[in-house]
């Protein structure tokens, strides 16, 4: 019988590089604002750690922000900041 994974700490070994997908309506400063939100928690974040993809309609933009996560709590703090931001629609 296989072990069921119930905790992110069972799968990840910290520190690790961890991609976070952030989606919102397309607007000129979305990437910069999200960069600043995440950088509060990850001061080593660089613009090159972010990739951007526009939706087919151009209404939405998806960012993949890859951070160096140091712990589960570190990731939780980043997720809380992103999900509570008014410009963010989804965080995965």
Number of C-alpha atoms within 10 A of each C-alpha: 3 4 5 7 9 8 9 10 11 9 9 14 13 13 12 13 13 15 16 17 15 21 23 19 16 16 12 8 9 17 21 11 13 20 19 13 15 20 15 13 16 18 11 11 18 13 10 8 15 19 13 14 12 15 13 8 7 11 11 15 19 21 22 18 22 19 24 18 21 15 15 15 10 13 17 12 13 19 16 11 15 21 15 10 12 8 16 16 15 12 16 10
